[in-house]
Amino acid sequence: METNSITEFIGEFDVGKTQICHQLAIMVQLSRKDSGLDGRAVYIDSEGTFRPERIAEIAERRGLNVERILENIIYARAYNSDHQMFLIKNYLK
């Protein structure tokens, strides 16, 4: 995966797309010494599957500050491809 770029996951229902996105939204926030990027995540959800409670479970299991992890995820729900492009152009600069 490339930083500062858009990655789209496509696949059948229940193959792990949401799980990997949740994991990545957390991992990017880890310190560089812990193989992270000391960054934030932008999560554009086109299927309505983002679950903050799942993020919290993963973060807790890793011993991370759940509140801080959730604050560092910029979340938006996209309803179609035009809306997705609108979000990217107008809110994620």
C-alpha positions in Angstrom: 0.0 0.0 0.0 1.1 3.5 -0.7 0.8 6.4 1.7 -1.0 9.6 0.6 -3.0 7.7 -1.9 -6.3 6.0 -2.3 -6.7 2.2 -2.0 -9.9 0.6 -2.9 -10.8 -2.9 -1.7 -13.2 -4.9 -3.8 -14.5 -8.4 -3.2 -17.3 -10.6 -2.2 -19.2 -10.3 1.1 -17.4 -11.6 4.1 -13.9 -12.0 2.7 -12.2 -9.6 5.1 -12.3 -6.2 3.4 -13.6 -4.4 6.5 -11.3 -6.2 8.8 -8.2 -5.2 6.9 -9.4 -1.6 6.7 -10.0 -1.5 10.5 -6.5 -3.0 11.1 -4.9 -0.5 8.7 -6.7 2.4 10.3 -5.0 1.4 13.6 -1.6 0.3 12.3 -0.9 3.6 10.5 -1.1 5.4 13.9 1.6 3.3 15.5 4.9 4.9 16.1 7.7 4.3 13.6 9.6 2.2 16.1 6.5 -0.1 16.2 6.4 -0.3 12.4 3.7 2.4 12.1 3.7 5.8 10.4 2.8 8.1 13.4 -0.1 9.1 11.2 -3.9 9.4 10.9 -6.3 7.4 8.7 -9.0 8.5 6.4 -11.7 5.9 6.1 -14.3 6.3 3.3 -16.9 3.7 3.8 -19.0 2.8 0.8 -20.8 -0.2 2.3 -21.7 1.1 5.8 -19.6 -1.5 7.5 -17.3 0.8 9.6 -17.6 -0.2 13.3 -16.0 2.0 15.9 -16.6 -0.7 18.5 -14.5 -3.1 16.4 -11.7 -0.6 16.2 -11.9 -0.3 20.0 -11.7 -4.1 20.4 -8.6 -4.3 18.2 -6.9 -1.3 19.9 -7.6 -2.6 23.4 -6.2 -6.0 22.5 -3.0 -4.2 21.3 -2.8 -2.1 24.5 -3.5 1.1 22.7 -5.3 4.3 23.8 -8.8 3.6 22.3 -10.0 7.2 22.5 -6.8 8.5 20.7 -7.1 5.8 18.1 -10.7 6.7 17.3 -9.9 10.4 17.2 -7.2 9.8 14.6 -9.6 8.2 12.1 -11.3 10.6 9.8 -14.5 8.8 8.8 -16.9 9.5 5.9 -19.8 7.5 4.5 -19.9 7.6 0.6 -23.2 6.6 -1.0 -21.9 6.4 -4.6 -18.8 7.1 -6.7 -19.7 10.7 -7.3 -20.2 11.3 -3.6 -16.9 9.5 -2.9 -15.1 11.9 -5.3 -16.9 14.9 -3.7 -15.6 13.8 -0.3 -12.1 13.4 -1.5 -12.0 16.7 -3.3 -13.8 18.9 -0.7 -13.0 17.4 2.7 -9.8 15.5 2.5 -7.3 18.0 1.4 
